[in-house]
């Protein structure tokens, strides 16, 4: 049996996964730069840190996108909820 490190298919798959992980990190960083601006603006104009109506629309939209992409919608909702909770935590830091 060949060593795991010598398996070309596994190495290629892992390289692809590493590239995707890097892209995800960069996309999340960009998303948080924008949501930081949103939080600062909300604090400045007196809006609440959370927007449950927007969150519900986003969850429904992303569940549909996930389903169309062959990704478990429940997983996508959990992932989005984790991100939104972190964004709200950041927004709460901007409250006056």
Residue pairs with C-beta under 8 A, 6 or more apart in sequence:
4 10
5 11
28 83
31 83
32 86
32 87
32 90
35 87
35 90
35 91
36 90
38 87
38 91
39 49
39 87
39 90
39 91
39 93
39 94
40 94
41 47
42 48
42 49
42 91
42 94
43 49
43 91
43 94
43 95
43 96
49 88
49 91
49 92
49 94
49 95
50 88
50 91
55 84
58 80
58 84
59 77
59 80
59 81
62 76
62 77
62 80
63 73
63 76
63 77
64 73
65 76
66 72
66 73
66 75
66 76
66 77
67 73
